[in-house]
Amino acid sequence: MKPTPGDILAVYNPRLDAYTAVQVTALKAEGKSELAAVLALDWVGPTLPDASAVAAMAPANFNFFFWKDHRVHVWVSADVPRGYTLVGHRPPLVVEDIKSYSRWPSGSATYSQRRWEAIPQAERDLFKQMDANRDKSVVLKLGDREVLRSTQRLDTDRLAAAPNLAVFEVLPILTSVNADAPIPGLFDFIRRRPFVYESDVRAHGERVVDLRGANLTRLTLEVTGVHELHLNEGLEHLSLMGQASPELKIHAEADGRWLTLSVNNPAMAWSGLDALDSLHVHAAQEVDVSGVVRRFPKLTELRIWGAPGYLRNTSALAALPELRMLTLSDMFGITPDEFPGPERFPHLGMLWLTSIPAELAAEVKKAYKAAAREGLDLSVRQPRKAEWLAENLDNPFRIWDGADTISPTQAKKAATLYRQARSAALKAASEETRAAALVSALTPIVTTYTEGFNKMDARKTFIYTEEREHIYVALMGIFDAVDEKLRSKGGASAEPLNREALVSVLDSIRDF
């Protein structure tokens, strides 16, 4: 369904156990796509709104954390997703130039606002005062390091240098705490800080991790050696790193119903999170869908990105009738006859398939055509033939092949630059193991690699944030291969490559 500017729609948010509302304020064409400007409204109710409630609706303003009377007003696909109900029409409440792109607002900002308002008023007031007038006074000197009163982020160097973590209690807008080494009392400290909403903790050495009472929204945690993990209420995103033991038990609010779990290894032998809502699998090489379904039968969102990888027992997806979002990218080994039809997913709102077998792509487009007319956000891109997979299995720039803003020539050239750099780097590592000498040998290789992308981008600019990240990650893959070569020659005692020096070479040369 295509909306009309002024349309007001309501959508149920399970986290709130209530409906929220949005208004379509404008439409525009952008390339081949039609977009709608959608504004979050201030109404929340247990049932769909009546005419009087629609007449009283106003733009919602959010002020949690660093937002100041912020409006959620974004460009989205103009196709109204499943689950949104037209409840009224009024002249657009806001007419403004907006530059943000996102998904249709569904009430998540309202939930975040309520969590913010649950923090004592005095602490929130101090947070806002410090945010408005940043206090640059030094509250702690740790050797040559200084900690300002307005510090928002703490990392290993400052945490480890402090006599105890209590000295950081005076930081009113501390929001991020991260460590990659054991820090005594770290998890207790995170629990005490009401505004710490994100944390990345690795190599901590704890067998039991207890975060109950914390206010985290996002957590990345290394679980190597962990036997028990207690998560805080309100946590939305959990990324597990390292090697999880079968003895690991994860305890979460509603057994994971409100949680998105991100992993690299889909064979999850640990226990807990049986009611998990959303699963993201990254850098997958092989995923057995039947195992995923048995482990997490209540998924509403499943997203799998391959390395590339192979999907096995794909027909088992039909056992997830509550799916609302399904994404597969760089996944192969899927035949058209085993991919479930739209009748098996009555609530599916988004189906994005990128870089998949060509035969599957053709069949899905055909089978889901009617569902797309009814509001399914369907995207089937970059169909691949078997010959393509054989040629690109080791190509980190395969995602560029078929991308809308990158030409086939640019994608092919990027792959060539990568393969030439990798071959030359491995040859250098086989001939030289001394750290300083190896950096010298690799410097012209990194230079040639970087200058190749400079020349490509100079002809026609196409390297932006995402492409820049692809170039960097591909180079890190080359360095991984070099380190593996060094270990094969010198064993575990082999000195690792000085990556920082070589990244400095890239940064000093690159024009993108």
C-alpha positions as CSV (number, residue, x, y, z in Angstrom):
1,M,0.0,0.0,0.0
2,K,1.3,3.5,-0.9
3,P,0.4,6.2,1.6
4,T,-0.7,9.7,1.1
5,P,0.9,12.7,2.8
6,G,-1.1,13.3,5.9
7,D,-2.0,9.7,6.6
8,I,-1.7,8.6,10.2
9,L,-1.0,5.0,10.9
10,A,-0.7,2.9,14.1
11,V,1.5,-0.1,14.8
12,Y,1.6,-2.4,17.8
13,N,4.9,-2.5,19.8
14,P,5.3,-5.8,21.8
15,R,7.9,-4.2,24.1
16,L,5.5,-1.5,25.1
17,D,2.5,-3.8,24.9
18,A,0.7,-0.9,23.2
19,Y,0.2,0.9,19.9
20,T,2.1,3.9,18.8
21,A,1.4,6.2,15.8
22,V,3.2,7.9,12.9
23,Q,2.3,10.3,10.2
24,V,3.4,10.4,6.6
25,T,4.4,14.0,5.9
26,A,5.8,13.8,2.3
27,L,6.7,11.6,-0.6
28,K,9.6,11.7,-3.0
29,A,11.3,9.7,-5.8
30,E,14.9,8.9,-5.3
31,G,16.4,7.0,-8.3
32,K,14.2,4.0,-8.8
33,S,12.8,4.1,-5.3
34,E,9.8,6.0,-3.9
35,L,10.3,7.2,-0.3
36,A,8.0,8.6,2.4
37,A,8.9,11.0,5.2
38,V,7.5,9.5,8.4
39,L,7.1,11.3,11.7
40,A,6.7,9.6,15.1
41,L,3.8,11.0,17.0
42,D,3.2,11.3,20.8
43,W,0.3,9.0,21.1
44,V,0.5,5.6,22.9
45,G,-2.6,3.4,23.6
46,P,-3.7,-0.1,24.4
47,T,-6.0,-0.3,21.3
48,L,-6.2,1.5,18.0
49,P,-7.0,5.2,18.4
50,D,-10.4,6.7,17.7
51,A,-11.1,9.9,15.8
52,S,-10.7,12.1,18.9
53,A,-7.3,10.5,19.7
54,V,-6.1,11.1,16.1
55,A,-7.2,14.7,16.3
56,A,-5.2,15.3,19.5
57,M,-1.9,13.7,18.2
58,A,1.2,15.8,18.0
59,P,4.8,15.2,17.0
60,A,6.7,13.2,19.7
61,N,9.8,14.9,21.2
62,F,12.5,12.8,22.8
63,N,15.2,14.0,25.1
64,F,16.9,10.8,26.4
65,F,20.7,11.0,26.8
66,F,22.1,13.5,24.2
67,W,18.9,14.2,22.4
68,K,17.3,17.6,23.0
69,D,13.6,17.8,21.9
70,H,14.5,15.5,19.1
71,R,11.9,14.4,16.5
72,V,12.1,11.1,14.8
73,H,11.3,12.2,11.3
74,V,13.0,10.0,8.6
75,W,12.9,8.9,5.0
76,V,11.7,5.3,4.6
77,S,10.5,3.1,1.8
78,A,7.1,4.4,0.7
79,D,5.6,0.9,0.9
80,V,3.6,0.7,4.1
81,P,4.9,-2.4,6.0
82,R,2.7,-5.1,7.3
83,G,1.3,-4.4,10.8
84,Y,0.7,-0.7,10.2
85,T,-3.0,0.3,10.2
86,L,-4.4,3.5,8.7
87,V,-6.3,5.2,11.5
88,G,-6.8,8.8,10.2
89,H,-5.7,11.7,8.0
90,R,-4.7,15.2,8.9
91,P,-2.6,17.9,7.1
92,P,1.1,17.1,7.8
93,L,1.9,18.2,11.3
94,V,5.5,19.0,10.4
95,V,6.9,20.4,7.1
96,E,10.7,20.4,7.2
97,D,13.8,19.4,5.3
98,I,14.9,16.0,6.6
99,K,18.2,14.2,5.8
100,S,17.9,11.0,7.9
101,Y,17.1,7.6,6.4
102,S,15.9,4.7,8.4
103,R,13.1,2.1,8.8
104,W,9.5,3.0,9.7
105,P,9.4,4.1,13.3
106,S,7.7,1.4,15.5
107,G,7.8,2.8,19.0
108,S,11.4,2.0,20.0
109,A,12.2,5.6,20.8
110,T,9.2,5.8,23.1
111,Y,10.5,2.8,25.0
112,S,14.0,4.4,25.2
113,Q,12.4,7.6,26.6
114,R,10.6,5.6,29.3
115,R,13.8,3.9,30.3
116,W,15.4,7.3,30.6
117,E,12.6,8.7,32.7
118,A,13.0,5.8,35.1
119,I,16.4,7.2,36.2
120,P,16.2,9.6,39.1
121,Q,15.4,13.1,38.1
122,A,18.4,14.6,39.9
123,E,20.8,12.4,38.0
124,R,19.2,13.2,34.7
125,D,19.3,16.9,35.4
126,L,23.1,16.7,36.1
127,F,23.6,14.7,32.9
128,K,21.8,17.4,30.9
129,Q,23.7,20.2,32.6
130,M,27.0,18.6,31.9
131,D,26.0,17.9,28.3
132,A,25.0,21.5,27.7
133,N,28.1,23.0,29.4
134,R,31.0,20.5,29.1
135,D,33.3,20.7,32.2
136,K,36.9,20.3,30.9
137,S,38.4,20.3,34.4
138,V,40.8,17.4,35.2
139,V,39.4,15.2,37.9
140,L,42.1,12.6,37.7
141,K,45.7,12.3,36.4
142,L,46.9,8.8,35.6
143,G,50.5,9.2,34.6
144,D,50.5,11.2,31.3
145,R,46.8,10.5,30.9
146,E,44.0,12.9,32.1
147,V,40.4,12.2,32.8
148,L,38.1,15.2,32.4
149,R,34.8,15.6,34.3
150,S,33.0,15.5,30.9
151,T,34.5,12.1,29.9
152,Q,32.0,9.9,28.1
153,R,34.1,6.8,27.4
154,L,36.6,4.8,29.4
155,D,38.9,2.2,27.9
156,T,41.5,-0.3,29.2
157,D,44.4,2.2,29.6
158,R,42.5,4.5,32.0
159,L,40.7,1.7,33.8
160,A,43.9,-0.3,34.5
161,A,45.8,2.8,35.6
162,A,43.3,3.9,38.2
163,P,44.0,2.9,41.9
164,N,40.3,1.7,42.0
165,L,37.3,2.3,39.8
166,A,35.5,4.4,42.5
167,V,37.6,7.4,41.2
168,F,35.4,7.4,38.1
169,E,32.2,7.8,40.0
170,V,32.5,11.6,39.5
171,L,31.9,11.3,35.7
172,P,28.2,12.4,35.2
173,I,27.9,11.7,31.5
174,L,29.9,8.4,31.3
175,T,28.1,6.3,28.8
176,S,30.6,3.7,27.4
177,V,33.0,1.4,29.3
178,N,35.2,-1.0,27.4
179,A,38.2,-3.2,28.3
180,D,40.3,-5.9,26.8
181,A,42.2,-7.0,29.9
182,P,41.2,-8.1,33.4
183,I,39.9,-5.1,35.5
184,P,39.0,-6.0,39.1
185,G,35.5,-4.9,39.9
186,L,34.6,-3.9,36.3
187,F,31.2,-5.5,36.1
188,D,30.2,-4.1,39.6
189,F,31.2,-0.6,38.3
190,I,29.1,-0.9,35.2
191,R,26.1,-2.0,37.3
192,R,26.5,1.2,39.4
193,R,26.7,3.7,36.5
194,P,23.1,4.6,35.4
195,F,24.1,6.1,32.1
196,V,26.5,3.5,30.8
197,Y,24.5,2.1,28.0
198,E,27.2,0.3,25.9
199,S,30.1,-1.8,26.8
200,D,32.6,-4.0,25.0
201,V,34.5,-6.3,27.5
202,R,37.0,-9.0,26.4
203,A,39.8,-11.1,28.0
204,H,38.2,-10.3,31.4
205,G,38.9,-13.8,32.9
206,E,35.7,-14.1,34.9
207,R,33.8,-17.4,35.2
208,V,30.6,-15.6,36.3
209,V,29.5,-12.3,34.8
210,D,26.6,-10.6,36.6
211,L,25.2,-7.4,35.0
212,R,21.8,-7.4,36.8
213,G,20.8,-3.9,37.7
214,A,22.9,-2.3,34.9
215,N,21.4,0.0,32.3
216,L,23.1,-1.4,29.3
217,T,21.4,-1.3,25.9
218,R,24.3,-2.9,23.9
219,L,26.9,-5.4,25.2
220,T,29.8,-7.1,23.4
221,L,31.2,-9.8,25.7
222,E,34.0,-12.4,25.3
223,V,32.5,-15.6,26.8
224,T,35.7,-17.7,26.7
225,G,35.8,-19.4,30.1
226,V,32.5,-18.0,31.2
227,H,30.1,-20.5,32.8
228,E,27.3,-18.2,33.9
229,L,26.1,-14.9,32.4
230,H,23.3,-12.7,34.0
231,L,22.1,-9.9,31.7
232,N,20.4,-6.7,32.8
233,E,16.8,-5.9,32.0
234,G,16.4,-3.6,29.0
235,L,19.4,-5.0,27.1
236,E,18.6,-4.9,23.4
237,H,21.8,-6.1,21.6
238,L,24.2,-8.8,22.8
239,S,27.3,-9.8,20.8
240,L,29.1,-12.9,21.9
241,M,32.8,-13.2,21.1
242,G,35.3,-16.0,21.8
243,Q,34.7,-19.7,22.4
244,A,31.6,-20.4,24.4
245,S,31.7,-23.5,26.6
246,P,28.7,-26.0,26.6
247,E,28.6,-25.3,30.3
248,L,27.7,-21.6,29.7
249,K,24.2,-20.6,30.9
250,I,22.8,-17.2,29.9
251,H,20.1,-15.7,32.0
252,A,18.1,-12.8,30.4
253,E,14.9,-10.9,30.8
254,A,11.9,-13.0,29.5
255,D,14.5,-15.6,28.4
256,G,15.7,-13.4,25.5
257,R,12.3,-12.4,24.1
258,W,13.4,-8.7,23.6
259,L,17.0,-9.4,22.7
260,T,19.0,-9.4,19.4
261,L,21.9,-11.8,19.6
262,S,24.9,-11.4,17.3
263,V,27.3,-14.3,16.8
264,N,29.9,-15.6,14.4
265,N,29.4,-19.3,15.2
266,P,25.8,-20.5,14.7
267,A,26.5,-23.8,16.5
268,M,25.5,-22.6,20.0
269,A,26.0,-25.4,22.5
270,W,25.4,-23.2,25.5
271,S,22.0,-22.9,27.2
272,G,19.6,-20.1,27.8
273,L,17.8,-17.5,25.6
274,D,15.2,-20.1,24.5
275,A,12.7,-17.3,23.7
276,L,15.2,-15.3,21.7
277,D,13.5,-12.8,19.4
278,S,16.3,-11.9,16.9
279,L,19.4,-13.7,15.7
280,H,22.2,-12.2,13.6
281,V,25.0,-14.5,12.2
282,H,28.0,-12.8,10.8
283,A,30.9,-14.2,8.6
284,A,29.1,-17.5,8.4
285,Q,30.7,-20.4,6.6
286,E,28.0,-23.0,7.1
287,V,24.6,-22.7,8.9
288,D,22.3,-25.5,9.6
289,V,18.8,-24.0,9.7
290,S,17.3,-27.0,11.4
291,G,19.7,-26.5,14.3
292,V,18.9,-22.8,14.5
293,V,15.1,-23.5,14.6
294,R,15.5,-26.1,17.3
295,R,17.6,-23.8,19.4
296,F,15.5,-20.7,18.9
297,P,11.9,-21.6,17.9
298,K,10.4,-18.2,18.6
299,L,12.6,-16.0,16.3
300,T,10.9,-13.1,14.6
301,E,14.1,-11.9,13.0
302,L,16.8,-13.9,11.3
303,R,19.7,-12.3,9.5
304,I,22.7,-14.3,8.1
305,W,25.7,-12.8,6.3
306,G,28.1,-15.4,4.7
307,A,31.8,-15.3,4.4
308,P,30.5,-16.5,1.8
309,G,28.7,-19.5,3.3
310,Y,26.3,-22.3,2.7
311,L,22.8,-22.7,4.1
312,R,21.8,-26.2,4.9
313,N,18.2,-27.6,5.5
314,T,16.7,-24.3,4.3
315,S,13.2,-25.8,4.3
316,A,13.3,-25.7,8.1
317,L,12.7,-21.9,7.9
318,A,9.0,-22.9,7.5
319,A,9.1,-23.8,11.2
320,L,9.4,-20.1,12.1
321,P,5.9,-18.8,11.3
322,E,6.4,-15.7,13.5
323,L,9.3,-14.4,11.3
324,R,8.9,-10.7,10.5
325,M,12.3,-10.1,9.0
326,L,14.6,-12.5,7.1
327,T,17.9,-11.4,5.5
328,L,20.4,-13.7,3.7
329,S,23.6,-12.3,2.1
330,D,26.4,-14.2,0.4
331,M,24.7,-17.6,1.3
332,F,24.7,-20.5,-1.2
333,G,23.7,-24.1,-1.5
334,I,20.0,-23.2,-1.5
335,T,17.7,-24.7,-4.1
336,P,14.5,-23.0,-5.2
337,D,12.3,-25.9,-4.2
338,E,13.4,-25.8,-0.5
339,F,12.9,-22.1,0.1
340,P,9.5,-21.8,1.8
341,G,6.8,-19.9,0.1
342,P,5.0,-16.7,1.4
343,E,2.1,-18.7,2.8
344,R,4.5,-20.1,5.5
345,F,5.4,-16.6,6.7
346,P,2.0,-14.8,7.4
347,H,3.7,-12.0,9.4
348,L,6.8,-11.4,7.3
349,G,7.4,-7.7,6.7
350,M,10.9,-7.7,5.2
351,L,12.7,-10.2,3.0
352,W,16.1,-9.1,1.7
353,L,18.2,-11.6,-0.3
354,T,21.6,-10.4,-1.6
355,S,24.2,-12.4,-3.4
356,I,22.4,-15.7,-3.6
357,P,22.1,-18.4,-6.2
358,A,20.6,-17.0,-9.4
359,E,17.9,-19.8,-9.7
360,L,16.7,-19.0,-6.1
361,A,16.6,-15.3,-6.8
362,A,14.4,-15.8,-9.9
363,E,12.0,-18.1,-8.0
364,V,11.7,-15.9,-4.9
365,K,10.9,-12.8,-7.1
366,K,8.1,-14.8,-8.7
367,A,6.7,-16.5,-5.6
368,Y,6.7,-13.3,-3.5
369,K,5.5,-10.9,-6.1
370,A,1.9,-10.8,-4.7
371,A,3.2,-10.5,-1.1
372,A,5.3,-7.5,-2.2
373,R,2.1,-5.8,-3.5
374,E,0.5,-6.3,-0.1
375,G,3.3,-4.6,1.8
376,L,6.2,-7.0,2.0
377,D,9.5,-5.1,1.8
378,L,11.1,-7.4,-0.8
379,S,14.6,-7.0,-2.1
380,V,16.4,-9.6,-4.2
381,R,19.7,-8.4,-5.5
382,Q,23.0,-9.6,-7.0
383,P,21.9,-13.1,-8.2
384,R,25.0,-15.3,-8.5
385,K,25.8,-18.2,-10.8
386,A,28.0,-21.1,-9.8
387,E,30.9,-19.8,-11.9
388,W,30.8,-16.5,-9.9
389,L,31.1,-18.3,-6.6
390,A,34.0,-20.3,-7.8
391,E,35.8,-17.1,-8.9
392,N,35.0,-15.1,-5.8
393,L,35.2,-17.4,-2.9
394,D,38.4,-15.7,-1.7
395,N,37.4,-12.2,-2.9
396,P,36.5,-9.8,0.0
397,F,35.3,-7.3,-2.6
398,R,32.7,-9.7,-4.0
399,I,30.0,-7.4,-2.4
400,W,31.0,-4.7,-4.9
401,D,30.1,-6.9,-7.8
402,G,26.6,-5.8,-8.7
403,A,26.4,-2.9,-6.2
404,D,24.3,0.0,-7.5
405,T,27.1,2.6,-7.1
406,I,30.0,0.5,-8.2
407,S,30.8,-0.5,-11.8
408,P,31.8,-4.0,-12.8
409,T,35.2,-2.6,-13.8
410,Q,35.7,-1.1,-10.4
411,A,34.7,-4.3,-8.7
412,K,37.1,-6.4,-10.8
413,K,39.9,-3.9,-10.3
414,A,39.4,-4.0,-6.5
415,A,39.6,-7.8,-6.5
416,T,42.8,-7.7,-8.6
417,L,44.4,-5.2,-6.2
418,Y,43.6,-7.4,-3.3
419,R,44.9,-10.6,-4.9
420,Q,48.1,-9.0,-6.0
421,A,48.7,-7.5,-2.6
422,R,48.0,-10.7,-0.8
423,S,50.3,-12.7,-3.0
424,A,53.1,-10.2,-2.6
425,A,52.6,-10.0,1.1
426,L,52.8,-13.8,1.6
427,K,55.9,-14.0,-0.5
428,A,57.5,-11.3,1.6
429,A,56.5,-13.1,4.8
430,S,58.1,-16.4,3.5
431,E,61.4,-14.6,2.9
432,E,61.6,-12.3,5.9
433,T,60.5,-12.9,9.5
434,R,62.3,-10.0,11.4
435,A,59.6,-7.6,12.5
436,A,61.2,-4.3,11.3
437,A,62.5,-5.8,8.0
438,L,59.1,-7.3,7.3
439,V,57.3,-3.9,7.7
440,S,59.9,-2.4,5.3
441,A,59.1,-5.2,2.8
442,L,55.4,-4.7,3.1
443,T,55.4,-0.9,2.9
444,P,55.6,-0.7,-0.9
445,I,52.9,-3.4,-1.2
446,V,50.5,-1.4,1.0
447,T,51.5,1.7,-1.0
448,T,50.6,0.0,-4.3
449,Y,47.4,-1.3,-2.9
450,T,46.3,2.1,-1.6
451,E,47.4,4.1,-4.7
452,G,45.3,1.7,-6.8
453,F,42.2,2.7,-5.0
454,N,43.2,6.4,-5.1
455,K,43.4,6.2,-8.9
456,M,40.0,4.4,-9.2
457,D,38.3,7.0,-6.9
458,A,40.0,9.9,-8.7
459,R,38.3,9.0,-12.0
460,K,34.9,9.0,-10.4
461,T,34.2,9.3,-6.7
462,F,32.6,6.1,-5.4
463,I,34.5,5.3,-2.2
464,Y,32.6,6.5,0.8
465,T,32.3,5.3,4.4
466,E,31.2,1.7,3.6
467,E,33.6,1.2,0.8
468,R,36.5,2.7,2.9
469,E,35.7,0.1,5.5
470,H,35.7,-2.7,2.9
471,I,39.2,-1.6,1.8
472,Y,40.5,-1.6,5.3
473,V,39.0,-5.0,6.3
474,A,40.4,-6.6,3.1
475,L,43.9,-5.3,4.1
476,M,43.4,-6.7,7.6
477,G,42.6,-10.0,6.0
478,I,46.0,-9.8,4.2
479,F,47.7,-9.1,7.5
480,D,45.9,-12.1,9.1
481,A,47.3,-14.3,6.3
482,V,50.8,-12.9,7.0
483,D,50.6,-13.6,10.7
484,E,49.4,-17.1,10.0
485,K,52.5,-17.6,7.7
486,L,54.8,-16.3,10.4
487,R,53.3,-18.7,13.0
488,S,53.7,-21.6,10.5
489,K,57.4,-20.8,10.3
490,G,58.2,-19.6,13.9
491,G,55.6,-21.3,16.0
492,A,53.6,-19.6,18.8
493,S,56.6,-17.5,19.7
494,A,56.6,-15.8,16.3
495,E,56.5,-12.0,16.7
496,P,53.2,-10.7,15.1
497,L,53.2,-8.2,12.3
498,N,53.3,-4.5,13.3
499,R,49.9,-3.6,11.8
500,E,49.8,-0.1,13.2
501,A,52.9,0.9,11.2
502,L,51.4,-0.4,8.0
503,V,47.9,1.2,8.6
504,S,49.8,4.5,9.1
505,V,51.2,3.9,5.6
506,L,47.7,3.5,4.2
507,D,46.3,6.5,6.1
508,S,49.2,8.7,4.9
509,I,48.6,7.9,1.2
510,R,44.9,7.4,0.8
511,D,42.8,10.2,-0.8
512,F,39.5,8.5,-0.1
